[in-house]
Amino acid sequence: MSDPPRRYRIHDVERTAPRPEPGRYHVATPIGNLGDLTLRALEIIAGADRLACEDTRVTAKLLARFGIGRRMFAYHEHNAEDAGAALLADLEAGLSVALVSDAGTPLVSDPGYRLVREAIERSIPIIPIPGASAALAALLASGLPSDAFFFAGFPPQKEQARAARLRDLARVPGTLVFFEAPHRIADSLAAMAEVFGARQAAVCRELTKTFETVYRGTLAELAAAFAEMERVRGEIVVCVAPPDEEAAAGSEDADTILLGLLAEMKPTKAAQEAARLTGLPRRELYQRALSLKEGP
């Protein structure tokens, strides 16, 4: 006996979802406004043999909005090994599996790509179902260059690790896009201002939701503004403008100067002398000197 057809509803009009071809479907879901779910995503979510999600409570709200009644399977970082093996077995048996995150595109800022590689090694089809993306939505709203950009995920939480990561990104020739937690946003902006200097930036909060807000200004201005806020809430994306050509050239010149000075003096003295010669912040040059001294 064949399975009964699965259905979904749009504006009180009920539709039948066809059963997708076997494979693993990575389905983008809304980052806030549920109306951003695509028709193709609806059909896959409703019609797939298996629906795997991070949090069944979150996905249940999406299913209820579109009149989809079906069983869900929890698949997240805490059960990935066991649940991933079960889903791979279903895929090898010729079933279709839809994977959704709580919001946005699955596997973005997520270690789940390892299971994708394993599926590919087993010749299992991987089918992306594009849709909402917080990173791209923020880039569009930021007003910053969008011809080249680099998604950097969440900055490290610890101060020294965060500073080192930002220094690694300082010369990327494109707009930088970060995710950040509300309780860390002020500190992160201050760290970015120290490493990146007076670049323009945008802090995008609660994108596509009722209280969507975009703050624009220099990194220092934004850091000061968020430091004064009593409490920051919501999902946050930070976009930082690329370095200008003069700043990039100055950074390369500073490295050349530091390498020469490090051959004759300790990092502290080398940074002090390089600051006098280049006009760049001594603290930034000191951290760069330590990195150069350690080598790749």
Beta strands, then each sheet from edge to edge (+ up, - down):
strand 1: 6-10
strand 2: 13-17
strand 3: 23-27
strand 4: 50-53
strand 5: 73-74
strand 6: 96-100
strand 7: 126-129
strand 8: 149-153
strand 9: 175-180
strand 10: 200-205
strand 11: 213-218
strand 12: 236-240
sheet 1: 1+ 2-
sheet 2: 5+ 4+ 6+ 3+ 7+
sheet 3: 8+ 9+ 12- 10+ 11-
end
